[in-house]
């Protein structure tokens, strides 16, 4: 479990495709040592870490490569990293599982002084999980949704978020990992049997 509050970054040192899946090596700015098997969210994707000589090695399944943007990143890419939440820690963002639902695309950036409003696309099938003032994780960053329109949403990024995360260097068209609010997903699952069924086209 994570919170979407990014305190450190990582740099991919190597990314090797295997017959099945891939193996990634990265180095983080986190000075604390990692235990073998520890979970780390990398651009919002929960991965199992294997410390290796000052770096971290992790294996990615074909499912992870198909559902996230990690397969499109290469050596030298900067990623957002977050260690797993410990019981008793402050929950500064929202509950994030590190289970990516889909990939979105950056549609626009509107600068407002040191602030910026970004807008990302998302697949129509997730529209009922995207609500104004709700939470969403974008590349692992906990953000507040503004002005959703059914296939896209905006979010206001403060200067600290732009400095501390890789979102500050994002370009129009870049893909991002999206994880919708866990509570919203459970609510949808619970109420869906009682809602009118949509007609099949």
C-alpha positions as CSV (number, residue, x, y, z in Angstrom):
1,X,0.0,0.0,0.0
2,X,1.2,3.5,-0.9
3,X,0.0,7.1,-0.5
4,X,1.0,8.8,-3.7
5,X,3.3,11.2,-1.9
6,X,6.6,11.2,-3.9
7,X,9.7,11.9,-1.8
8,X,12.4,10.4,-4.0
9,X,13.2,9.7,-7.6
10,X,14.9,6.9,-9.4
11,X,17.0,6.5,-12.6
12,X,16.7,3.5,-14.8
13,X,20.2,2.1,-15.3
14,X,19.2,-0.8,-17.6
15,X,16.1,-2.4,-19.1
16,X,16.4,-5.9,-20.6
17,X,13.7,-7.7,-22.4
18,X,13.5,-11.4,-21.6
19,X,11.8,-14.3,-23.3
20,X,9.0,-13.7,-20.9
21,X,8.8,-10.3,-19.2
22,X,11.8,-8.0,-18.5
23,X,14.4,-7.1,-15.9
24,X,15.0,-3.6,-14.8
25,X,17.9,-2.1,-12.8
26,X,17.5,1.3,-11.2
27,X,19.1,3.5,-8.6
28,X,17.1,5.8,-6.3
29,X,17.8,8.9,-4.3
30,X,16.5,7.2,-1.2
31,X,19.5,6.9,1.2
32,X,17.9,4.1,3.3
33,X,18.9,0.6,2.4
34,X,16.3,-1.8,0.9
35,X,15.5,-5.3,2.1
36,X,15.3,-8.1,-0.4
37,X,11.7,-8.5,-1.5
38,X,10.7,-5.0,-0.4
39,X,7.9,-3.4,-2.4
40,X,8.6,-0.1,-4.2
41,X,6.2,1.8,-6.4
42,X,7.9,2.8,-9.7
43,X,5.8,5.4,-11.6
44,X,2.9,4.0,-9.6
45,X,3.6,0.3,-10.3
46,X,4.2,-1.9,-7.3
47,X,7.3,-3.9,-7.9
48,X,9.4,-6.3,-5.8
49,X,13.0,-5.1,-5.2
50,X,16.2,-7.1,-5.1
51,X,19.2,-5.0,-3.9
52,X,22.2,-5.5,-6.1
53,X,25.5,-3.6,-5.4
54,X,24.0,-0.1,-4.7
55,X,21.2,-0.5,-7.3
56,X,17.9,-2.3,-7.3
57,X,16.8,-5.0,-9.7
58,X,13.2,-6.0,-10.3
59,X,11.5,-8.4,-12.7
60,X,8.4,-7.3,-14.7
61,X,5.8,-9.7,-16.0
62,X,4.3,-9.5,-19.4
63,X,1.0,-8.3,-17.8
64,X,2.9,-5.4,-16.2
65,X,4.5,-4.5,-19.5
66,X,1.2,-4.7,-21.3
67,X,-0.8,-2.6,-18.8
68,X,1.7,0.1,-17.9
69,X,4.2,2.5,-19.5
70,X,7.3,0.8,-17.9
71,X,8.0,-1.1,-21.1
72,X,8.4,2.1,-23.0
73,X,11.1,3.5,-20.7
74,X,14.8,3.0,-21.3
75,X,18.1,3.6,-19.6
76,X,18.4,7.1,-18.2
77,X,14.7,7.6,-17.7
78,X,13.7,9.3,-14.4
79,X,10.9,7.6,-12.5
80,X,8.9,8.5,-9.4
81,X,9.5,6.1,-6.5
82,X,7.7,5.5,-3.2
83,X,8.4,3.0,-0.6
84,X,5.5,1.0,0.9
85,X,3.4,2.6,3.6
86,X,4.1,1.4,7.2
87,X,1.3,1.1,9.7
88,X,1.4,4.3,11.8
89,X,2.8,6.5,8.9
90,X,1.0,9.7,7.9
91,X,-1.4,9.2,5.0
92,X,-0.7,12.5,3.2
93,X,-2.2,11.5,-0.2
94,X,-4.7,8.7,-0.6
95,X,-4.7,4.9,-0.5
96,X,-2.8,3.7,-3.5
97,X,-2.2,0.0,-4.3
98,X,0.3,0.3,-7.0
99,X,-2.1,-1.7,-9.3
100,X,-2.3,0.3,-12.5
101,X,-5.7,0.3,-14.2
102,X,-4.7,1.8,-17.6
103,X,-2.5,4.2,-19.4
104,X,-3.6,7.8,-20.1
105,X,-2.0,10.5,-22.3
106,X,-1.1,14.1,-21.5
107,X,-3.4,16.3,-23.6
108,X,-2.5,19.8,-22.5
109,X,-0.5,21.9,-20.1
110,X,-1.7,25.4,-19.0
111,X,0.9,27.4,-17.0
112,X,-0.4,29.6,-14.2
113,X,2.8,31.3,-12.9
114,X,4.7,28.7,-10.9
115,X,1.7,26.4,-11.0
116,X,0.3,24.4,-13.9
117,X,-2.9,22.7,-14.9
118,X,-2.4,19.4,-16.7
119,X,-5.1,17.4,-18.5
120,X,-4.9,13.7,-19.2
121,X,-7.1,11.3,-21.2
122,X,-8.4,8.0,-19.9
123,X,-10.5,5.2,-21.4
124,X,-14.3,5.8,-21.4
125,X,-14.9,2.5,-19.5
126,X,-13.5,4.2,-16.3
127,X,-15.6,7.4,-16.5
128,X,-17.7,6.5,-13.5
129,X,-14.5,6.4,-11.3
130,X,-13.4,9.9,-12.3
131,X,-15.3,12.5,-10.2
132,X,-14.6,16.1,-9.5
133,X,-12.5,16.6,-6.4
134,X,-11.8,12.9,-6.2
135,X,-8.4,11.3,-6.0
136,X,-6.3,9.6,-8.7
137,X,-2.7,8.4,-8.9
138,X,-0.8,9.6,-12.1
139,X,2.5,7.9,-12.4
140,X,2.2,7.2,-8.7
141,X,1.5,10.8,-7.8
142,X,-1.6,11.5,-5.7
143,X,-3.6,14.2,-7.4
144,X,-7.0,15.8,-7.1
145,X,-9.3,15.6,-10.2
146,X,-10.8,18.8,-11.6
147,X,-13.3,19.2,-14.5
148,X,-13.7,15.6,-15.7
149,X,-15.5,15.3,-19.0
150,X,-16.0,11.6,-19.5
151,X,-12.7,10.9,-21.3
152,X,-10.3,13.3,-19.7
153,X,-9.6,15.1,-16.5
154,X,-7.5,18.0,-15.2
155,X,-5.4,18.5,-12.1
156,X,-3.7,21.5,-10.7
157,X,0.0,20.9,-10.0
158,X,1.8,22.9,-7.3
159,X,5.4,24.0,-7.7
160,X,6.6,21.3,-5.3
161,X,5.0,18.6,-7.3
162,X,6.5,19.9,-10.5
163,X,10.0,20.0,-9.0
164,X,9.9,16.8,-7.1
165,X,8.3,14.4,-9.6
166,X,8.8,13.6,-13.3
167,X,5.5,15.3,-14.1
168,X,7.4,18.6,-14.3
169,X,9.3,17.4,-17.3
170,X,6.3,15.8,-19.1
171,X,5.5,16.6,-22.7
172,X,2.2,16.5,-24.6
173,X,1.4,13.0,-25.7
174,X,3.4,11.3,-23.0
175,X,1.8,8.2,-21.5
176,X,1.2,7.9,-17.8
177,X,0.1,5.1,-15.5
178,X,-3.3,5.7,-14.0
179,X,-4.7,4.1,-10.9
180,X,-8.3,5.1,-10.0
181,X,-9.4,5.5,-6.4
182,X,-9.6,2.1,-4.6
183,X,-12.6,3.1,-2.6
184,X,-14.5,4.2,-5.8
185,X,-13.7,0.8,-7.4
186,X,-15.1,-1.1,-4.5
187,X,-18.2,1.1,-4.4
188,X,-18.8,0.5,-8.1
189,X,-18.4,-3.2,-7.7
190,X,-20.9,-3.3,-4.8
191,X,-23.6,-1.2,-6.4
192,X,-23.3,-2.4,-10.0
193,X,-25.7,-5.4,-9.6
194,X,-28.4,-2.9,-8.6
195,X,-28.0,-0.5,-11.5
196,X,-29.8,-0.7,-14.8
197,X,-27.9,-2.8,-17.3
198,X,-26.6,-1.0,-20.3
199,X,-28.0,-2.2,-23.6
200,X,-25.6,-4.2,-25.7
201,X,-24.7,-2.5,-29.0
